Amino acid sequence: MNFNAPLLRPIRILLFPVSLVYGAVIWLRNRLFDKNILKSSSFNLPVICVGNLSAGGTGKSPMVEFLLKHLHSNMEVAVLSRGYKRKTRGYALAGPRTTALEIGDEPMQFHLKFPDVTIAVGEERVVAIPQLLHDKPDTKVIVLDDAFQHRTVKAGLNIVLTDYSNLFTRDWFLPTGDLRDEKNSYKRADILVVTKCRPNLSEEERKAILEELNPLPHQRVFFSTIRYGIPYHILHRNEQLLNDSMEVLLVSGIANPVPLKRYLQEVTKTYYEIPYSDHHIFSIDDLKDMIKRLDAIQAPNKIMLTTEKDAVRLVKFEQQLKELPVYVIPIEVQFLFNEQQVFGDLITKFIKEFTYRS
């Protein structure tokens, strides 16, 4: 285990005995599934699972969006998420008046960006999938968001993500590390994606990481980075280019804001930060604090910047945000080593072959 990794703080090392217990429980659970004592269910349509072995921050949402862009114009696609930190329980289908409080911030983000795609949430995927298919019988493929460790559903294609700066091979079980599943669970994946790489990752480093991950013969490994788009106003949608004369107040409640902060360091004069916990539900007092911090910045060229995931939890303050320079920065996955088409073709091939077999 790598106790020098940035996320392994001293207090977490003190919790090592707890992580041993947690790891033992995860190991036992996986063995029960492996021996078919605990059951996994399959469904008669292509199911693609996007997940990871760690607790958040590996880029699952941008990967789901990449799949939607690749697939939704050619077939009826549905996304099924848990709906983390929503105020409801059970199965729910996104509709015209749905809010982030009802389905969660990430599903709401998918719903806003892909309004013609079926977005549903449900803690128990094995129960939610039949309900989804009942509501949307024309669905041809289901993308499971963050479901790799939930083995009650057996996906036809498993895509496992691991952060370049904290590879699962160097991690340890929660709460000492960030792993919520065994390292060996990577063997159940069909595709491994090393996310948030430097755009100029060298071939030598690529080979070193491949050797460290030790993929099985049937597994494909890809490398990706984050590409930031032009920020747009949270309400008016007008765009605002970032530049080196601009001072930015960053408001973020995401698992890993480090790549975004690194980007702002490169393209703006300076930035200030108000960090919140992942999936934080903003209050009016939070907004007042943001406005106060923004007013305290004396620069004439200043904006408040947030992520797309945070924006769906902030937009409820429409009246207060109307006159404020609050902008949202979009991100998307960019595959390295000219393999974006190769990745897309693998997804298409899986769906076509599954349809043929059925």
C-alpha positions in Angstrom: 0.0 0.0 0.0 1.2 3.5 -0.7 0.8 5.6 2.4 2.6 8.5 0.7 -0.2 8.9 -1.8 -1.9 12.3 -1.5 -5.2 11.0 -0.3 -3.7 8.8 2.5 -3.6 11.3 5.3 -2.2 10.4 8.7 -5.6 10.2 10.4 -6.6 7.6 7.7 -3.5 5.5 8.5 -4.7 5.4 12.1 -7.9 3.8 10.9 -6.0 0.9 9.3 -7.6 -1.8 11.6 -11.0 -0.6 10.4 -9.9 -1.0 6.8 -8.8 -4.6 7.5 -12.3 -5.4 8.7 -13.8 -3.6 5.7 -11.5 -5.5 3.3 -12.4 -8.8 4.9 -16.1 -8.1 4.4 -15.6 -7.2 0.8 -13.5 -10.3 0.2 -16.2 -12.6 1.7 -18.9 -10.9 -0.3 -17.0 -11.4 -3.5 -16.4 -15.1 -2.8 -20.1 -15.6 -2.1 -20.9 -14.1 -5.6 -18.1 -16.1 -7.2 -19.5 -19.4 -5.8 -23.0 -18.3 -6.8 -24.3 -18.3 -3.2 -25.2 -14.7 -3.7 -26.9 -14.4 -7.1 -26.3 -12.2 -10.1 -29.0 -11.5 -12.6 -28.5 -11.0 -16.4 -30.9 -9.3 -18.8 -31.8 -10.0 -22.4 -30.3 -6.7 -23.7 -26.9 -5.1 -23.8 -25.9 -3.7 -20.3 -22.8 -1.6 -20.1 -21.4 -0.9 -16.6 -19.2 2.1 -15.9 -17.5 1.8 -12.5 -14.3 1.8 -10.5 -12.7 0.1 -7.5 -12.3 3.3 -5.5 -14.7 5.8 -3.8 -15.4 8.5 -6.4 -13.3 10.9 -8.4 -12.2 8.7 -11.3 -14.4 10.4 -14.0 -17.4 8.1 -14.3 -19.8 10.9 -15.3 -17.7 12.1 -18.3 -17.4 8.5 -19.4 -21.1 8.0 -19.3 -21.6 11.1 -21.3 -19.0 9.9 -23.8 -21.1 6.7 -24.2 -24.3 8.6 -24.6 -22.8 10.9 -27.3 -21.5 7.8 -29.1 -24.8 5.8 -28.9 -27.9 7.9 -28.5 -28.3 9.1 -32.0 -28.4 5.5 -33.3 -30.5 3.7 -30.7 -32.7 4.0 -27.6 -30.3 4.3 -24.7 -31.1 4.4 -21.0 -28.9 5.4 -18.0 -29.6 3.8 -14.6 -27.9 5.4 -11.6 -28.2 5.1 -7.9 -29.1 8.7 -7.5 -26.6 9.4 -4.6 -27.8 12.0 -2.0 -31.2 12.5 -3.5 -34.1 13.2 -1.2 -36.2 10.3 -2.6 -35.9 6.5 -2.4 -36.7 3.7 -4.8 -37.1 3.7 -8.6 -37.7 7.1 -10.3 -37.7 8.1 -13.9 -36.6 11.6 -14.9 -39.2 13.8 -16.5 -39.7 17.5 -17.6 -40.1 18.8 -14.1 -37.6 16.6 -12.3 -35.1 18.2 -10.0 -31.6 17.2 -8.7 -33.2 16.7 -5.2 -35.4 14.0 -6.7 -32.8 12.0 -8.7 -29.4 13.3 -7.7 -26.9 15.7 -9.2 -25.2 13.4 -11.7 -28.4 11.9 -13.2 -29.8 15.4 -13.4 -26.7 16.5 -15.3 -27.3 13.6 -17.8 -31.0 14.6 -18.1 -30.2 18.2 -18.8 -27.5 17.5 -21.4 -29.3 14.6 -23.1 -33.1 15.3 -22.7 -34.1 12.7 -25.2 -32.2 9.9 -23.3 -34.0 7.9 -20.6 -32.5 8.6 -17.2 -33.6 6.6 -14.2 -32.4 6.0 -10.7 -32.8 3.2 -8.2 -30.7 1.8 -5.4 -31.5 -1.8 -6.3 -30.5 -2.1 -10.0 -31.9 -5.6 -10.3 -35.3 -4.3 -9.3 -35.0 -1.0 -11.2 -34.1 -2.5 -14.6 -37.4 -4.3 -15.1 -39.3 -1.2 -14.1 -37.3 0.9 -16.5 -38.0 -1.6 -19.3 -41.7 -1.5 -18.5 -41.7 2.3 -18.7 -39.5 2.4 -21.8 -39.9 -0.9 -23.7 -38.0 0.4 -26.8 -34.8 0.6 -24.8 -32.0 -1.1 -26.7 -29.1 -0.7 -24.3 -28.7 0.3 -20.6 -25.7 2.1 -19.2 -25.2 1.4 -15.5 -23.6 4.4 -13.8 -21.3 3.4 -10.9 -22.4 -0.2 -10.5 -19.3 -2.3 -10.8 -19.2 -3.3 -7.2 -23.0 -4.0 -7.1 -22.8 -7.5 -8.4 -26.5 -8.3 -8.3 -26.6 -7.3 -11.9 -24.2 -9.0 -14.3 -23.4 -6.5 -17.1 -22.4 -7.7 -20.5 -19.6 -5.2 -20.7 -17.7 -3.8 -17.7 -15.7 -0.6 -18.0 -13.5 0.0 -15.0 -11.8 3.4 -14.5 -8.7 4.2 -12.4 -7.3 7.6 -11.8 -3.8 8.2 -13.2 -2.8 10.0 -9.9 -4.1 7.2 -7.7 -4.0 3.9 -9.6 -6.0 1.1 -7.8 -2.7 -1.0 -7.7 -1.3 1.6 -5.3 -4.4 2.0 -3.1 -5.8 0.3 0.0 -9.3 -0.3 1.5 -11.4 2.4 3.0 -11.0 4.3 5.2 -7.2 4.1 5.2 -7.2 4.3 1.4 -10.0 4.8 -1.2 -10.7 1.2 -2.4 -14.2 0.0 -1.9 -13.5 -3.3 -3.7 -10.7 -5.7 -4.0 -7.8 -4.9 -6.3 -8.3 -8.4 -7.9 -11.9 -7.4 -8.9 -10.3 -5.6 -11.9 -10.1 -9.1 -13.5 -13.9 -9.0 -13.9 -13.5 -5.9 -16.2 -13.5 -6.1 -20.0 -12.0 -2.6 -20.5 -9.7 -0.6 -18.1 -9.4 3.1 -18.6 -6.7 5.1 -16.9 -8.3 8.5 -16.5 -7.2 12.1 -15.9 -3.8 11.5 -17.5 -1.5 14.3 -18.5 -2.3 15.1 -22.2 1.4 14.6 -23.1 1.7 11.2 -21.4 4.7 9.4 -22.9 4.8 6.0 -24.5 7.3 4.9 -21.9 5.0 5.9 -19.0 2.1 4.2 -20.8 4.1 0.9 -21.0 5.1 1.2 -17.3 1.5 1.6 -16.3 0.4 -1.3 -18.5 3.0 -3.4 -16.8 1.7 -2.3 -13.3 -1.9 -2.9 -14.1 -1.1 -6.4 -15.6 -4.2 -6.7 -17.7 -5.5 -10.2 -18.6 -5.3 -11.3 -22.2 -9.0 -10.5 -22.9 -8.8 -7.0 -21.4 -8.2 -3.8 -23.3 -6.5 -0.8 -21.6 -7.1 2.8 -22.7 -5.7 6.1 -21.5 -7.7 9.3 -21.3 -7.5 12.9 -20.2 -9.9 15.6 -19.4 -10.6 18.3 -21.9 -12.2 21.5 -20.5 -14.7 23.4 -22.7 -15.7 27.1 -22.7 -17.5 28.2 -19.5 -21.1 29.2 -20.0 -23.4 31.2 -17.7 -25.4 29.1 -15.3 -28.7 30.6 -16.5 -28.2 32.7 -19.7 -25.8 30.1 -21.4 -23.7 32.9 -22.9 -20.0 31.9 -23.0 -17.0 33.4 -21.2 -13.5 32.6 -22.3 -11.0 32.2 -19.5 -7.8 34.3 -19.8 -4.7 35.2 -17.9 -6.1 38.6 -16.7 -9.1 36.9 -14.9 -9.5 36.1 -11.2 -11.8 33.1 -10.5 -13.7 32.1 -7.4 -14.0 28.3 -7.7 -17.0 26.7 -6.1 -16.8 22.9 -6.1 -18.4 20.0 -4.4 -16.8 17.1 -6.3 -14.6 14.2 -5.2 -11.4 15.3 -6.9 -11.1 18.9 -8.0 -7.3 18.8 -8.4 -7.3 18.6 -12.2 -9.6 21.6 -12.4 -7.5 23.6 -10.0 -4.4 22.7 -12.0 -6.1 23.9 -15.2 -7.2 27.2 -13.6 -3.6 27.8 -12.4 -2.5 27.5 -16.1 -5.1 29.6 -17.8 -6.1 32.4 -15.3 -4.3 35.0 -13.3 -5.3 33.4 -10.0 -8.1 31.5 -8.4 -9.7 31.3 -5.0 -11.6 28.3 -3.7 -14.7 27.5 -1.7 -14.5 23.7 -1.4 -17.5 21.6 -0.4 -17.9 17.9 0.2 -18.8 15.7 -2.7 -22.5 16.0 -3.7 -23.0 18.9 -1.2 -26.6 20.3 -1.2 -26.2 24.1 -1.3 -28.1 26.2 1.1 -29.0 29.9 0.8 -26.3 30.6 3.5 -23.8 28.9 1.2 -24.8 31.2 -1.6 -24.5 34.3 0.6 -21.0 33.2 1.5 -20.1 32.8 -2.2 -21.4 36.2 -3.0 -19.5 37.7 -0.1 -16.3 36.0 -1.3 -16.8 37.2 -4.9 -17.5 40.8 -3.7 -14.2 40.7 -1.8 -12.2 40.1 -4.9 -11.1 43.5 -6.1 -10.1 42.6 -9.6 -12.4 44.1 -12.4 -12.2 40.9 -14.4 -13.6 38.3 -12.1 -16.1 35.4 -12.3 -17.4 32.6 -10.1 -16.8 29.2 -11.6 -18.4 25.9 -10.8 -18.7 22.4 -12.3 -21.6 21.0 -14.2 -22.4 18.6 -11.4 -22.5 21.5 -8.9 -24.5 23.7 -11.2 -27.5 21.4 -11.1 -27.6 21.9 -7.3 -27.1 25.7 -7.6 -29.6 26.5 -10.3 -32.5 26.5 -7.8 -31.3 30.0 -6.7 -32.4 31.4 -10.0 -33.5 34.8 -8.8 -30.2 35.4 -6.9 -28.0 34.1 -9.8 -29.6 36.2 -12.5 -27.3 39.2 -12.3 -24.2 37.3 -11.0 -21.2 36.2 -13.1 -21.6 32.6 -12.3 -20.2 30.3 -15.0 -20.2 26.5 -15.5 -17.2 24.8 -17.0 -18.0 21.7 -19.1 -15.6 18.7 -19.4 -15.3 15.7 -21.7 -13.2 12.6 -22.1 -10.4 12.7 -24.6 -8.6 9.4 -25.4 -4.9 9.5 -25.8 -2.7 7.7 -28.4 -5.4 8.1 -31.1 -7.6 5.4 -29.6 -10.9 7.2 -29.3 -12.3 5.5 -32.4 -10.9 2.1 -31.2 -12.8 2.5 -27.9 -16.0 3.6 -29.7 -15.8 0.6 -32.1 -15.4 -1.8 -29.1 -18.7 -0.5 -27.6 -20.5 -0.7 -31.0 -19.2 -4.2 -31.6 -20.3 -5.4 -28.2 -23.9 -4.1 -28.8 -24.1 -5.5 -32.3 -22.8 -8.9 -31.3 -25.1 -9.1 -28.3 -28.1 -8.2 -30.5 -27.1 -10.9 -33.0 -26.8 -13.6 -30.2 -30.2 -12.7 -28.7 
